[in-house]
Amino acid sequence: MKPLASDRAFLLLLAAVLAVALLLIISIATPFGLSAYLSNAIGQLAAFAVLALSLDLIWGYLGILSLGHGLFFGIGGYVVAMHLLKHSYEVTGRVPDFMQFMGWSEFPFYWAGFGFFPYALLMMVAVVLLISGVFGYVSFRSRVGGVYFAIITQALVYVAMLLMFRNDSGFGGNNGMTGFAVVFGWPIGLNGVVIAMAAGSVLVLGMTLLGCRMLLGSRFGILMIAARDDEVRLRTLGYETLRLKLVVWCLSALIAALAGMLYVPQVGIINPRLLAPELSLEIAVWVAIGGRGHLIGAVIGAVLVNAVKFWLSTAAPELWPFILSGLIVLVVLVFPNGLIDLAKLKLARPMGVQRLSSETPELR
């Protein structure tokens, strides 16, 4: 494995991320720079890239496919939405729309304290660790893996979506939560605030990218790859793989929840559709297209796929499902390791292209 200082591809990506963050910061204070609309799109792409990193950590480097990461993404989104609504109520005195719909004049008791951001952040961490810890411990202790683990995670996120559709849950029901007025005391609709949120998302992406790379370059990261390649041999050598998988699973869940906290303030709404199984499937598609087992691939896949989706949503929305399906088929048949394979493409003969190995490569 390359040392971090000599990993040119990773350092170039990290430099590009930090350059975008710097450009966004400059745009806050000067009239010459990125528009609020473009900045908002960049901020959403950064949140999706963080989400893709969370799945790549558990799937690409530990070999455990989760089709339920949308659950943790949604938890982060709902927690920050509760904070924004409670904070907005404390500043403006306006009762949220979902409470008016239900005829409530007071927040449910479990909303207490959510106007204070550190408390909301602490609750997010506690809820995510509780759910991921219990679920992961039971699953990994029972040696549940492969397609069975993937199906169970998808069922888990589907159950969460059905629960959130209940209007009496106190989380907005099927209409969701919207009407965020302020963030940290600032009007959330100001151009400078919109750009600042985008800059924060990009900075978090850079820190997450660097943190994951440092983790994977450590002895712990080497054990992750060893467990992915041959868990039985690792257990035979005396290593406790249950703890290893549980720690990585919980860390991955926390990163996904952090992505949700970055995403929701920028789109201004959250509803149960964020917990739909389709999103969790899309996350796996982003990582597969970019190249699982590569932090660079996860970021490129998430940004590229969602950038095309944003563009087609206005230009030709009916074409998007066909383009996404075509990309998946192309990756499966031609580039098993995703777009990362393009960098290693070799001609096998003048009129053909050598099919690349389907094995997931070592850490890059």
BELPE-V776030 format. One record per helix or strand. SS is the DSSP state (hx for helix, st for strand). FROM is the first residue (numbers start at 1). TO is the last residue. If there is no record, write none. Layout:
BEGIN
((SS/FROM/TO) (SS/FROM/TO))
END
This chain:
BEGIN
((hx/4/6) (hx/8/29) (hx/36/59) (hx/69/92) (hx/97/102) (hx/109/111) (hx/117/141) (hx/146/164) (hx/167/169) (hx/173/175) (st/177/178) (st/182/183) (st/186/187) (hx/191/216) (hx/219/236) (hx/241/267) (st/269/270) (hx/272/275) (hx/277/290) (hx/295/315) (hx/317/333) (hx/338/344) (st/347/349) (st/352/353))
END
